[in-house]
Amino acid sequence: MIVRLAGEQDFHGFLDLAAQVECCFGPMVEDLAFHDAVRKHVRRSTALVAVSSEPDLLGGLLFAAKAPSYHVHWLVVSERSRGKGVGRALMADAMRRFVRGPGTVEVVTFGADHPGASVSGARIFYERLGFAPAEAVDPGPEGGSRQVFRLAAT
């Protein structure tokens, strides 16, 4: 597996990943705002992808790096690649590439009562990376609860 900066050629791969998680996050594949966000991150070199010898992306990440506050805007690992270290590799590369501490890295993920919290394993994933649950935020587009997770960057 290789983690690299995403290019315009990866746009449809991001849509393929989005299609796999719309049940938990709400519609993205046809959402022009999501398209714009992916393209903006690609242009700014703040989008990462995990690839292998197969044509499909293993995972993708959109990151905002404005010290001292950093944000994981979107992180998805393909269904077939979950539990194989792809998410951890994407986050490690993002931290190495974008975070110039000290500061805080934040991600908004599922609230504890959201069905996607256990199905996706997102909350446990971020906790294992050292993130701590913080305040609740507005529900996602599908109506499910959301919560900030925060990590101190040094």
Protein Blocks (a to p, Z undefined) as FASTA:
>chain_A
ZZddddfklmmmmmmmmmmmmmmnopfklmmklmmmmmmmmmnopaccdddfbfbdfbdc
ddddddfbdcdfbdcddfklgonlmmmmmmmmmmmmmmccddddddddddfklmklmmno
mmmmmmmnopacdddddddfkopacdddddddZZ
